[in-house]
Amino acid sequence: MKEKEYRMATAARGALLFMQGIPGVPLGDRVVVRDHRGRKRNGQVILTSDETVLVQVFEGTDDLDLERTWVRFLEEPFTLPLSPDMLGRVFNGVGQPKDGRPPIISALKRNVNGAPVNPSARSYPREFIQTGISTIDGLNSLVRGQKLPIFSGSGLPHNRLAAQIVRQAKLLGEAANFVVVFAAMGVSHTDARFFEEDFESSGVLGNVVMFINLADDPPMERLILPRTALTAAEYLAFDLDRHVLAVVTDMTHYAEALREVATAKGDVPARKGYPGYLYSDLAEIYERAGRIHDRHGSITMVPVLSMPSDDITHPIPDLTGYITEGQIVLSRELHNQGAYPPVTVPPSLSRLMKDGIGKDDTREDHPRVASQLYASYARALEARNLASIIGAEELSERDRLYLAFADAFEKRFVTQGEQEDRSIVETLDLAWELLSLLPPETLGRVTEADLKKYHNWEVVSAERANWYGRTSEDSADEEHPADPQAAGRVS
């Protein structure tokens, strides 16, 4: 089929343009739509047959006069020009500049509809990535080549957390920090300005490639934006051998745009009206991250999604959890208490953590400390629930110690400053400081050598207990406990 313009549009529905009588149009073909005013819009063929061609118009079909609308099929897929000059630039979803600077001129162009990494070519993720955030580094460690999403909710500070990860992420032992590909879909002007100003003020903007789709930009552009961003990430990682951190926010906006197109196409809806192919569509995006044999570079992905109604069983987080290697879950309850970042520990998980910690990049006790923190905090939450029923004054001395531990854990380990960049050593030292609030016989997941080296139960005085929020009466009870066994422990 030669490149020609056709005036054969028969219907427009939302962002979709229906055409008939144009055989031989390839699926995924790039399209330029020209209206009667001469304005051009970008499009892509998403359904083709000898009878009907369906074009997805990224800028929408509003104000199109079908009888005076011309459509040109370019006989090429959407491509992105690639160059090291992309660093420090801001683009829209189709790779056009949004920063007022000239477009990227390069002989190297690649189809944005790339393929997932072949499993036989993958290298297993192993190296620890330090984010400077204790709840991630200490308990849900990020590993190079991993996909670790952030599950959030409306109004929670996931944008601030994503920006902090971009500023602070580093591979220990590597001279240079990560190169970052930042993709934002459906964000407000305020959020977009926050990201740009935050990256610029922190000095990392020169190592960031930004792809931004604003809330008032075409919703259909969100369907191609993550693919455009990951094409840039693949070039930086596997052509230039850079370590790439791809932060993609908000995948919920992407899925909603996909549902809109699926409904207009007449696809049979599945859960919550999303198409049945939502899982495979998300997998096409997530599985482009990873490491490849004999390549120094890598792509580590941190997708951010806001759970509608804070429902972790919603199709988007549910399917994302099946594809990725864990999740970081933000808590509205902790957020309302003033904690930042409000990471709730029990449902958060990093499945590849065990392969990236306890080696040269972190301390040898890291795996055991993480396990002990989880176990102790879970036991402390049980004590807190019991106290809400019978009252704290009715608890045993040990349960009251767990209550003090839970408060200290949330105030000192979970909560940290937005500009605070904790090293992994600082995080582990803080963990041991908190575990020292508990008697050694309750710490069954660490070794005797760990206890001898790091645990300071014997020096936990009344003053120190008060510092962690315990009352003077609690400390007095500890000095004269009613339980003879407890007396033996303290002495």
ZIKA-V172859 format. One record per backbone hydrogen bond with DSSP energy under -0.5 kcal/mol. NH is the residue of the N-H (numbers start at 1). CO is the residue of the C=O. If there is no record, write none. Layout:
# ZIKA-V172859
[[NH:CO] [NH:CO]]
This chain:
# ZIKA-V172859
[[4:2] [6:71] [10:18] [11:18] [13:16] [16:13] [17:55] [18:11] [19:53] [20:8] [21:51] [25:22] [26:24] [28:45] [29:26] [30:76] [31:43] [32:72] [33:41] [34:32] [34:70] [35:33] [35:39] [38:35] [41:33] [43:31] [44:56] [45:29] [46:44] [46:54] [47:54] [49:52] [53:19] [54:47] [55:17] [55:53] [56:44] [57:15] [57:55] [58:42] [58:56] [59:42] [60:57] [61:14] [64:61] [66:64] [68:65] [69:66] [70:34] [70:68] [71:6] [72:32] [73:4] [74:30] [74:72] [80:110] [82:108] [86:83] [87:84] [88:208] [89:86] [91:210] [92:96] [95:92] [98:90] [99:90] [106:104] [109:107] [110:80] [112:78] [114:112] [117:287] [121:118] [122:118] [122:119] [123:291] [129:142] [130:128] [130:170] [131:129] [134:132] [136:133] [137:133] [138:134] [139:134] [140:136] [142:129] [144:127] [146:143] [148:146] [148:301] [149:147] [149:326] [150:303] [151:149] [151:328] [152:150] [152:305] [156:153] [158:156] [161:157] [162:158] [163:159] [164:160] [165:161] [166:162] [167:163] [168:164] [169:165] [170:130] [172:128] [172:170] [174:171] [178:169] [179:243] [180:207] [181:245] [182:180] [182:209] [183:181] [183:247] [184:211] [185:249] [186:213] [187:213] [192:188] [193:189] [194:190] [195:191] [196:192] [197:193] [198:194] [199:195] [200:196] [201:197] [202:198] [203:200] [204:199] [205:199] [207:204] [208:205] [209:180] [210:89] [210:208] [211:182] [212:91] [213:184] [215:187] [217:214] [220:58] [221:58] [221:218] [222:219] [223:220] [224:221] [225:221] [226:222] [228:224] [229:225] [230:226] [231:227] [232:228] [233:229] [234:230] [235:231] [236:232] [237:233] [238:234] [239:234] [239:235] [240:235] [242:236] [244:242] [244:298] [245:179] [246:244] [246:300] [247:181] [247:245] [248:246] [248:302] [249:183] [249:247] [250:304] [251:304] [253:250] [254:250] [255:251] [256:252] [257:253] [258:254] [259:255] [260:256] [261:257] [262:258] [263:259] [264:260] [265:261] [266:262] [266:263] [267:262] [270:274] [273:270] [274:271] [276:268] [278:275] [281:277] [282:278] [283:279] [284:280] [285:281] [285:282] [286:282] [287:283] [288:285] [289:286] [290:299] [291:123] [292:297] [293:121] [295:292] [298:242] [299:290] [300:244] [301:146] [302:246] [304:248] [305:150] [307:152] [307:305] [308:306] [310:307] [311:308] [312:310] [314:311] [318:314] [319:315] [320:316] [321:317] [322:318] [323:319] [324:320] [325:147] [326:324] [327:349] [328:149] [329:327] [330:151] [331:342] [335:331] [336:332] [337:333] [338:335] [339:334] [343:341] [344:329] [344:342] [345:343] [348:344] [348:345] [349:327] [351:325] [352:325] [353:350] [355:352] [356:353] [357:353] [362:359] [366:363] [369:365] [370:366] [371:367] [372:368] [373:369] [374:370] [375:371] [376:372] [377:373] [378:374] [379:375] [380:376] [381:377] [382:378] [383:379] [384:380] [385:381] [386:382] [387:383] [388:384] [389:385] [389:386] [390:386] [391:387] [394:391] [395:392] [400:396] [401:397] [402:398] [403:399] [404:400] [405:401] [406:402] [407:403] [408:404] [409:405] [410:406] [411:407] [412:408] [413:408] [413:409] [414:409] [415:410] [416:340] [420:417] [421:419] [422:132] [422:420] [427:423] [428:424] [429:425] [430:426] [431:427] [432:428] [433:429] [434:430] [435:431] [436:432] [437:434] [438:435] [442:439] [443:440] [444:442] [446:443] [451:447] [452:448] [453:449] [454:450] [455:450] [455:451] [459:456] [460:457] [461:459] [465:461] [466:462] [467:463] [468:464] [469:466] [470:465] [475:471] [476:472] [477:473] [478:474] [479:475] [480:476] [481:478] [484:482] [487:483] [488:484] [489:485] [490:486] [491:487]]
